[in-house]
């Protein structure tokens, strides 16, 4: 990882990593067959139902990189001292058994936004993007290792604003 800190309390960074994972669990969901009924000692009425079982999936590797920037706009003049901007992103690659239990694994994500603070007011807008991710829901009708993937259609925006009433309190608004 490399990091650079600016004179106005900002930071710019980039990093890469590899994580080795051993002895994690996988799961497989399939439709119950006659063989499963006999092997598991189930009543025949369970024929055609779904059954999920766990197993030791072996090892996996997650490799990725991330970038980050957080900076006050103060160097641009007096108006900039009230504004801070940020952006960060992560890209990951997962290698291992495709039946592994990595639900919710998000290979791409990014966040960016702006904060404006000038007492007694404060305002921030933050966007969040995440790429497609694997759900925990298996689709055994397609294959024992088929999973549903979801892709967010657009970035999510969170807006926060507040007004300080001094020692009395704070009025706060949050829109998601």
N, C-alpha and C positions, 0 to 999 in steps of 0.2 A: 504494500500500500504506500502511496505517496500522498503527502498532505502539504498544503501551502496556506499559511495564515496571513491575512492582510493586516495592514496597520489600523484599519477601521473595524477590527474584530470579526472579519469574515473568514471563511475557510473554503478551500477548493481541494477536493480529494478524489483519488481513484484507487481502486484496489482489485486484485484478482485472488481467487482462492480455489482450493480443491478440498473436499471433505470426503473421507472414506468411511463407509458405514458397514459394519459387520453384524451378522446374525439378527437381522430385522425380520418382521413378520410380513407375510403376504396373505392374501385371502382369495378364494375362488368361489364364485357363486354359479351354480349350475342347476338345471332342472333334474329332479329326482327320477332315476331310471329303475327298472326291475333289479338291476345289479346292486344299486344303492340300497334298495329296500332290504335285500338279502344281507348285504354287508353290515348295514347299520341296525338291523333287527327292527325295522319300522313296520307299522301296519300298512297294508297295501293301499289304503285310502290316501296316503301321502304321495302316491305316484303322480307326477306332473307338477308337484309343488317345487319351490326353490329351496335349495339347501346351500348354506355358506359354511365353508370350513377354512381354518387358518393353517398355515404351514411356515416353516423356516425358509425364507426366500433367499438366503445367502447374503451376498454383499452387494453394495451399490456405491455409486460415486456421484457426487454433486460438484460440478465445476461452474464457476461463474465469475462475473466481474460487476463492480458497482462504481458509480460516479456520484459526486455530491458537490453542490455549490450553495453557499449561504453568504449573502453579502448585503451590508447596509449601502444605501445609495448616497450617503453623506459626501463622498468625494465628488459628487456631481453638483454640489452647491448646497446652500442653506435648506432648501426645500427637501433635499434628499435625506437629511438626518432623521426624518420621521418615517422613512420607508425602508423596509428590509425585504429582499426577494430570496427565494430559495428554489432549488430543483435537485432532484436525485432520481436515479434509476438503477435497476438491477436486472441482469440477464443471467439465467441459470440453465444448466443442462444436466438432466438426470439420466444416468445409465444404470441398468440393473434389470432384474426379472420384471417383465411387464405385468405380472399379476401381483406385484408388490403393493403393500398398503401405504400409498402416498397420496391419499385423498386430500384435496385442497392444495396440492403443490402448485405454485404459481410461478411459471418460468420467466415471465416478464412483468415488471411493475415499474411505475414512475409516479412521482409526486412533484408538484410545483405550486408556487403560490406567492402571495404578497401580504405583508402586514404593514399597516399604517398606525403609528402611535403618536398622538399629540394630546397630551393631557388637556381635558379629562376624557377624551375620546380614544377608542381603539377599534380598529376594523381589520379583519383578515379574510382572505379568500384563498381556499386551498383546493386544488384539484388532485384527484387520485385516479390513476389508470392501472388496471391489472389485466394481463392477457388471459387467454383461455386457461382453464384449470380443470383437473380431473376431480369429479365428484366421488363420493363414497358409494354411489349407486352403480352396481354392476348390471350388465344387460345380458343375462345368460341366454336369452333367446337368440342372440347374435353369435355368441361364443363364450366359453368360460372366462376369457380374459378381456371381454369387451366392457368398456366403461363409458359413461356419459361425460362429455366435456362441455364446459360452459365458457362462452366468451362474452365479456361485458360489452354491451353495445357502444358505450361512450364513457368518457371519464366522469367521475362523480365529483360534484362541487359541494363544499362545505363553506358556509359563510357565518362568521361570528362578528358581533359588534357589541361594544359596551360603552357605558357612560358612567363615570365615577361621580358619586354624590358626596364625596369627601368621607368624613367619618360616619356618615349616615349609612352608606352602603353603595351598591352598584346595581345598575340596570343592565341586564344582559339579554342579548338576542342571539339565537343559534338557529340556522336554517340548513337542513341537510337534504 
